[in-house]
Amino acid sequence: RIYDPVKHSRIIAEEYGSDHCCNAMALSALWLKHLGREQEAIIMCDDVIERCLPEIDERNMLGRILLLIPSIAVLLAYGQLERTVELFTQFVMEPVKRFGQNWSSPSKPVIRPMSYRAG
């Protein structure tokens, strides 16, 4: 492997505003799902969740949502509802609660409706 999220994600995000490599990894999980390659799709989601999401600054909600939405879509397709709720709570809802009322993000319109199930 050339790209390693633990080594490179924060540097890429600082330079470009988002880690497009992690975004591509998350989207590839969707592609694998659409190709019917369930095991590979889940493995890719696990990789995104374990190695990419922790590297995204918690104030970068858009970056987190760009990784979570494809992962959630794949995991839901394979019956992992509770896991998706846990991930959304951990990586989105808990940080948002810490931010209080005065936080802003272009991802707010996506977070609000999803928060009713997770929160």
N, C-alpha and C positions, 0 to 999 in steps of 0.2 A: 504494500500500500504506500502510496505517496502522500495522500492527504490524511491527516490525523486531526479530528476535531479538538482533541485535548490540547494539541500543540498549536493549531492554526486558527481555530474558530474566532477567538477574541481578536486576533490580529486582523483577520479578514473583515470582521464586523466593524472594527475601528476605522478601517480604511474605506470600506464601501457602504457602511450603514447596516449591512445584513450579511450573514454568511451564506452566500448563494450555493456553496458546496453542500452544506447541510440541507438547504432547501431542495436541492436536486436529489439528495438521498431520500428525503421524505416523500417527494413526488414519485420516485422510482418504486416505492412501496405500493403506491396506487397503480402504477403500470403493471407491476407484478400481479397484483390482485386481479386486474382486468384480463390478464393473460391466463388466469386460473392457476397461478403458481403460489398457492396458499402458504406453504411452509417458507418459501423465500420471502414473501411479502411480510410475514410475521417477523422473520429474522431481521429484515431491514428496519421494521418499526422498532424492534428491540434495540437495534444499533443506534437509531436516531434518539430514542428515549434515554438510553444509557450513556451515550457519548456526546450527543449534540445538545440536547436540552439543558443539561447542567452548565454548559459553557455559555449559554445566552444570558446576558445580564437581565435580572428580574425586572428592571425598568423598561426593557425592550419588549413590550407586550406584543407588538407587531411581529417581531422576530420569533417569539415563542408560538404565537398563533399560526404563523406560516409553517411551523414544524408540526404542531399539534393537529391541525385540521386533517391533513392527509393521514396521519397516524391513527387518529380517532376513526376516520372513515373506514380504514382497513380493519382495525380491531373490532369495530361494530359489525362489520360484514361477517366476521368470524365469531360472533357471539360473546365478545368480551366487554359488555356494557359496564360492569362494575369497575373494571380496570380503567376504562376511559374516564369515568367519573372521578376516580382517584387521581389520575394524571392531570385532568383539568383543574381539580381542586388544588393539587400541589403546585403546579406550575403557573396557574393563573389566579384562581380565587384567593389563595392565601396571600400572595404578594399584593393583590389589589386591596385586600382588607387592610394590610399594613400601610398602604399609600394614603388611606383615608379618602375623603370626598374630592380633594383637589388634584386628581390625576387626569392626565389626558393621553390619548393614544388613538391613532387612526383605526385601531382594532376594536374600539369601544362598541361600535354597532354590532359586532359579532359576539363580543363577550357578554353583553347584557342578556340577550335571549338564552344563551347557553348556560348562564349562571343560575337560572331558575331551577334547573335539574340538579346542578352540582352544589348549589349553596343551600 
